[in-house]
Amino acid sequence: MNDLAVMAVGIPGFGLAIPWLTGLYGPHTPRERLYWVGAALFVGLAAAIWLGNRWLLFRQREHLDWFSHPLRKLSMLVAANVLYTVPVTVGGLLAWFALAGLPVDTQALQLVVMTNVVCVLFVTHAYETMFLIRERESDFVRVERLERLRAQAELAALEAQVDPHFLFNSLNTLGHLVTQDAQRAREFCDTLAEVYRYVLDIRRRDLVPLAEELAFLRRYHRLLELRFGPAVLPLVGADEVQAGAARWQVVPMALQGLLENAVKHNRASAAEPLPLTLALGEGLLNVANPRRSRRSALPSAGVGLANLAERCRLLTGRPLERVERDGHFEVRVPLLPIDSRSPP
């Protein structure tokens, strides 16, 4: 927070006004050098109180927030302000009374201590209000970015399914299956309809249960199996992931996008089928496939993966990790516990 201008006005303002209003200067007047020594002392005291409480406020914000622990936050904030401000004020005033040769004025001492505590609480409240306003603005920006990214993801998913090449290949596959295997043709139509239905169902959802996303991945994978035959191997490790999926949620369309990228950018044939390996870690789902670049593949702009990475960061608070090694391409998708909310 850039509060230099506020401190430049507030510190000398409090340091000069409070002693003058409470009569701390006693018989000393501005014509005396000691008066200005006292003014410098009081401004320094105000700076120590302001900067010290500012530091305490910033440290507390790193560990406590109003929404998770409101009463604890309030009590810790007030206690820190009072326990720091009172001894610093008393020490500064006793030093002034000794320097000025004045008897300790208990009434003035109590008045200044109470005034400083009230002023500190007021300034702290002003800081917290500014913080909350900025966080509110950040939340609006975050929501707008999420809405834009979600719309882009929905559009990309729909475009992938209505892409002329996809439809052309799907219709060719369907036409072939109709003449060769009516039962598989019916399965292909039903699976294609389920793929579209899921894309439409998750339009307004930020996160979906991992079990639900795995079920959709299986449907999309089955569509590829019906289309490519033995060139696409069964999903490796899917059953093990399914067994532990009940407690996790994931960004929608994440797994389907990774499977689509694997098929799009890597060679696959009956002699050299393409496996997709899934493995569930603690808060992560590892998705890996062999790296077999296709000569005919168009260069990838990486927009889909970049979009997924940004959605993961905003919705889970953790980045998407990419690892390429030993001829394998691996993506580690962050997960959230099923009973948790998206991070602020």
Phi, psi and omega per residue, in radians:
M1 nan 2.252 3.114
N2 -1.590 1.613 -3.103
D3 -2.010 0.438 -3.115
L4 -1.084 -0.713 -3.128
A5 -1.133 -0.698 3.129
V6 -1.128 -0.772 3.139
M7 -1.165 -0.635 -3.126
A8 -1.094 -0.521 3.113
V9 -1.616 -0.757 -3.022
G10 -1.202 -0.761 -3.067
I11 -1.110 -0.946 3.101
P12 -1.161 -0.525 3.134
G13 -1.097 -0.880 3.104
F14 -1.189 -0.677 -3.088
G15 -1.136 -0.507 3.141
L16 -1.660 -0.626 -3.029
A17 -1.314 -0.809 -3.038
I18 -1.100 -0.832 3.100
P19 -1.071 -0.656 3.140
W20 -1.170 -0.728 -3.111
L21 -1.253 -0.521 -3.089
T22 -1.700 0.046 3.048
G23 1.283 0.529 -3.115
L24 -1.221 -0.428 -3.110
Y25 -1.258 -0.287 3.129
G26 1.068 -2.289 -3.104
P27 -1.427 -0.108 -3.080
H28 -1.309 2.451 -3.101
T29 -2.075 2.906 3.135
P30 -1.066 -0.220 3.112
R31 -1.330 -0.257 -3.082
E32 -1.685 2.517 3.118
R33 -1.133 -0.616 -3.119
L34 -1.098 -0.552 3.101
Y35 -1.032 -0.791 -3.101
W36 -1.311 -0.497 3.001
V37 -1.098 -0.767 3.089
G38 -1.100 -0.701 3.117
A39 -1.056 -0.752 3.108
A40 -1.109 -0.700 3.112
L41 -1.087 -0.756 -3.104
F42 -1.207 -0.648 3.076
V43 -1.140 -0.706 3.075
G44 -1.107 -0.683 3.091
L45 -1.104 -0.743 3.111
A46 -1.096 -0.676 3.120
A47 -1.135 -0.744 3.131
A48 -1.100 -0.735 -3.141
I49 -1.176 -0.795 -3.108
W50 -1.112 -0.924 -3.052
L51 -1.178 -0.627 3.113
G52 -1.144 -0.806 3.120
N53 -1.193 -0.572 3.070
R54 -1.093 -0.772 3.117
W55 -1.088 -0.768 3.113
L56 -1.079 -0.703 3.135
L57 -1.093 -0.810 -3.113
F58 -1.143 -0.659 3.127
R59 -1.168 -0.679 3.137
Q60 -1.154 -0.598 -3.121
R61 -1.171 -0.354 3.105
E62 -1.309 -0.359 -3.032
H63 -2.090 -0.404 -3.083
L64 -2.261 2.561 3.024
D65 -2.360 2.819 -3.046
W66 -1.171 -0.515 -3.010
F67 -1.450 -0.593 -3.113
S68 -1.467 -0.750 -3.080
H69 -2.386 1.218 -3.045
P70 -1.102 -0.803 -3.110
L71 -1.198 -0.720 3.100
R72 -1.128 -0.693 3.109
K73 -1.075 -0.814 -3.109
L74 -1.120 -0.815 -3.103
S75 -1.142 -0.723 3.128
M76 -1.156 -0.640 -3.119
L77 -1.178 -0.828 -3.139
V78 -1.143 -0.756 -3.124
A79 -1.081 -0.758 -3.140
A80 -1.112 -0.737 3.129
N81 -1.075 -0.819 -3.069
V82 -1.226 -0.825 -3.062
L83 -1.195 -0.375 3.060
Y84 -1.577 -0.775 -3.019
T85 -1.190 -0.744 -3.049
V86 -1.090 -0.951 -3.114
P87 -1.136 -0.614 3.125
V88 -1.148 -0.721 3.130
T89 -1.143 -0.818 -3.137
V90 -1.060 -0.773 3.128
G91 -1.090 -0.738 3.124
G92 -1.138 -0.717 -3.118
L93 -1.229 -0.684 3.094
L94 -1.096 -0.647 3.083
A95 -1.118 -0.679 3.120
W96 -1.171 -0.772 3.132
F97 -1.055 -0.701 3.131
A98 -1.194 -0.726 -3.126
L99 -1.164 -0.695 -3.079
A100 -1.469 -0.117 -3.120
G101 1.224 0.521 -3.114
L102 -1.811 2.571 3.027
P103 -1.192 2.637 -3.139
V104 -1.175 2.057 3.118
D105 -1.607 1.729 -3.060
T106 -1.074 -0.706 -3.117
Q107 -1.120 -0.807 3.113
A108 -1.126 -0.646 3.118
L109 -1.072 -0.822 3.134
Q110 -1.121 -0.690 -3.122
L111 -1.127 -0.772 -3.129
V112 -1.171 -0.703 3.114
V113 -1.060 -0.828 -3.141
M114 -1.109 -0.713 3.134
T115 -1.103 -0.779 3.134
N116 -1.098 -0.727 3.127
V117 -1.089 -0.779 3.129
V118 -1.100 -0.765 3.139
C119 -1.115 -0.722 3.128
V120 -1.097 -0.772 3.118
L121 -1.094 -0.669 3.112
F122 -1.133 -0.810 -3.137
V123 -1.146 -0.697 3.102
T124 -1.072 -0.730 3.087
H125 -1.063 -0.707 3.122
A126 -1.103 -0.738 3.090
Y127 -1.055 -0.847 -3.119
E128 -1.076 -0.659 3.112
T129 -1.109 -0.736 3.103
M130 -1.113 -0.711 3.100
F131 -1.066 -0.797 -3.111
L132 -1.144 -0.663 3.100
I133 -1.110 -0.755 3.128
R134 -1.161 -0.681 3.098
E135 -1.144 -0.644 3.092
R136 -1.092 -0.775 3.098
E137 -1.100 -0.700 3.118
S138 -1.120 -0.646 3.105
D139 -1.109 -0.719 3.116
F140 -1.091 -0.760 3.124
V141 -1.102 -0.748 3.138
R142 -1.079 -0.765 3.131
V143 -1.106 -0.730 3.122
E144 -1.105 -0.712 3.112
R145 -1.142 -0.711 3.114
L146 -1.112 -0.731 3.119
E147 -1.086 -0.731 3.129
R148 -1.152 -0.775 -3.138
L149 -1.153 -0.669 3.127
R150 -1.149 -0.722 3.097
A151 -1.095 -0.697 3.105
Q152 -1.127 -0.697 3.134
A153 -1.150 -0.738 3.109
E154 -1.085 -0.772 -3.129
L155 -1.109 -0.749 3.135
A156 -1.105 -0.710 3.137
A157 -1.141 -0.757 3.133
L158 -1.184 -0.700 3.118
E159 -1.105 -0.629 3.123
A160 -1.114 -0.601 -3.109
Q161 -1.461 -0.479 3.136
V162 -1.804 0.128 3.079
D163 -0.969 2.368 -3.111
P164 -0.942 -0.700 3.137
H165 -1.150 -0.731 3.133
F166 -1.099 -0.821 -3.140
L167 -1.140 -0.706 3.128
F168 -1.057 -0.835 3.140
N169 -1.162 -0.678 3.130
S170 -1.132 -0.739 3.132
L171 -1.177 -0.676 3.068
N172 -1.074 -0.775 3.116
T173 -1.083 -0.768 -3.137
L174 -1.115 -0.751 3.113
G175 -1.064 -0.698 3.115
H176 -1.162 -0.749 -3.107
L177 -1.187 -0.587 3.141
V178 -1.058 -0.699 -3.117
T179 -1.446 -0.409 -3.054
Q180 -1.821 -0.639 -3.032
D181 -2.679 1.629 -3.063
A182 -1.101 -0.601 -3.121
Q183 -1.163 -0.766 3.098
R184 -1.180 -0.575 3.081
A185 -1.092 -0.736 3.107
R186 -1.131 -0.712 3.114
E187 -1.112 -0.694 3.124
F188 -1.078 -0.786 3.126
C189 -1.090 -0.797 -3.119
D190 -1.116 -0.736 -3.132
T191 -1.165 -0.712 3.104
L192 -1.079 -0.709 3.107
A193 -1.128 -0.684 3.118
E194 -1.158 -0.612 3.090
V195 -1.092 -0.824 3.105
Y196 -1.075 -0.725 -3.078
R197 -1.094 -0.733 -3.132
Y198 -1.139 -0.734 3.125
V199 -1.013 -0.687 3.131
L200 -1.318 -0.591 -3.093
D201 -1.189 -0.541 -3.038
I202 -1.682 0.254 -3.043
R203 -1.028 -0.673 -3.063
R204 -1.859 0.366 -3.095
R205 -1.991 2.270 3.127
D206 -1.364 -0.737 -3.125
L207 -2.308 2.622 3.116
V208 -2.275 2.680 3.063
P209 -1.022 2.456 -3.137
L210 -1.055 -0.622 3.116
A211 -1.082 -0.656 3.125
E212 -1.205 -0.716 3.116
E213 -1.166 -0.628 3.091
L214 -1.149 -0.679 3.107
A215 -1.092 -0.717 3.093
F216 -1.163 -0.681 3.121
L217 -1.067 -0.696 3.115
R218 -1.111 -0.704 3.124
R219 -1.124 -0.780 3.130
Y220 -1.148 -0.678 3.109
H221 -1.113 -0.682 3.107
R222 -1.122 -0.618 3.075
L223 -1.068 -0.726 3.112
L224 -1.196 -0.632 3.098
E225 -1.100 -0.746 3.129
L226 -1.150 -0.516 -3.113
R227 -1.467 -0.806 -3.027
F228 -1.762 -0.198 3.112
G229 1.209 -2.420 -3.054
P230 -1.208 -0.064 3.091
A231 -1.196 -0.341 3.135
V232 -1.953 2.044 3.140
L233 -1.403 2.762 3.017
P234 -1.012 2.680 -3.140
L235 -1.140 2.133 -3.096
V236 -1.458 2.203 3.105
G237 1.461 0.073 -3.087
A238 -1.127 -0.668 -3.128
D239 -1.146 -0.706 3.116
E240 -1.135 -0.708 3.100
V241 -1.144 -0.711 3.136
Q242 -1.029 -0.640 -3.114
A243 -1.131 -0.516 -3.135
G244 -1.897 0.230 -3.014
A245 -1.440 -0.246 -2.981
A246 -1.096 -0.436 -3.045
R247 -1.737 0.112 -3.048
W248 -2.154 2.692 2.994
Q249 -2.277 2.767 -2.976
V250 -2.520 2.822 3.057
V251 -1.142 2.258 -3.090
P252 -1.116 2.596 3.115
M253 1.213 0.123 -3.107
A254 -1.166 -0.854 -3.052
L255 -1.235 -0.679 3.109
Q256 -1.089 -0.693 3.125
G257 -1.114 -0.655 3.124
L258 -1.215 -0.676 3.082
L259 -1.144 -0.730 3.128
E260 -1.087 -0.736 3.104
N261 -1.106 -0.696 -3.132
A262 -1.091 -0.761 -3.136
V263 -1.231 -0.622 -3.055
K264 -1.248 -0.633 -2.969
H265 -1.886 0.074 -3.101
N266 -2.273 2.617 3.094
R267 -1.204 2.510 3.081
A268 -2.668 2.334 3.115
S269 -2.674 3.005 3.115
A270 -1.091 -0.601 3.128
A271 -1.360 -0.446 -3.114
E272 -2.377 1.250 -3.084
P273 -1.165 2.776 -3.074
L274 -1.878 1.943 3.078
P275 -1.561 2.659 2.987
L276 -2.126 2.091 -3.032
T277 -1.817 2.271 3.120
L278 -1.995 2.422 3.093
A279 -2.553 2.288 -3.088
L280 -1.689 2.142 3.037
G281 -1.901 -2.970 3.119
E282 -1.401 1.745 -3.129
G283 1.397 0.183 -3.140
L284 -2.448 2.575 2.970
L285 -2.084 2.049 3.140
N286 -1.561 2.208 3.129
V287 -2.144 2.063 -3.034
A288 -2.310 2.648 3.049
N289 -2.619 2.722 3.093
P290 -1.131 2.604 3.121
R291 -1.664 1.834 3.127
R292 -2.331 1.506 -3.054
S293 -1.061 2.408 3.100
R294 -1.610 2.355 3.129
R295 -1.171 -0.602 -3.077
S296 -1.501 -0.069 -3.079
A297 -1.237 2.413 3.078
L298 -1.300 2.588 3.121
P299 -1.054 2.402 -3.096
S300 -1.589 2.376 3.086
A301 -1.436 -0.231 3.122
G302 1.259 0.274 -3.089
V303 -1.161 -0.756 -3.103
G304 -1.071 -0.786 -3.136
L305 -1.222 -0.633 3.102
A306 -1.149 -0.700 3.101
N307 -1.107 -0.776 3.118
L308 -1.086 -0.724 3.133
A309 -1.083 -0.719 3.140
E310 -1.201 -0.691 3.096
R311 -1.126 -0.704 3.102
C312 -1.086 -0.737 -3.122
R313 -1.124 -0.736 -3.103
L314 -1.293 -0.637 -3.012
L315 -1.588 -0.483 -3.123
T316 -1.975 -0.235 -3.098
G317 1.350 0.156 -3.112
R318 -2.318 2.591 -3.084
P319 -1.412 2.775 2.964
L320 -1.442 2.289 -3.096
E321 -1.858 2.361 3.091
R322 -2.049 2.321 -3.132
V323 -2.331 2.242 3.052
E324 -2.137 2.054 -3.133
R325 -2.828 2.609 3.081
D326 0.899 0.697 3.107
G327 1.251 0.299 3.130
H328 -2.160 2.585 3.066
F329 -1.999 2.135 -3.075
E330 -2.209 2.397 3.066
V331 -2.137 2.274 3.134
R332 -1.850 1.904 -3.057
V333 -1.598 2.151 3.130
P334 -1.245 2.507 3.119
L335 -2.087 2.766 3.020
L336 -2.107 2.548 3.034
P337 -0.995 2.547 -3.004
I338 -1.127 -0.413 -3.100
D339 -1.724 0.211 -3.132
S340 -1.871 2.855 3.094
R341 -1.764 2.914 3.038
S342 -1.090 2.549 3.139
P343 -1.160 2.659 3.124
P344 -1.218 nan nan
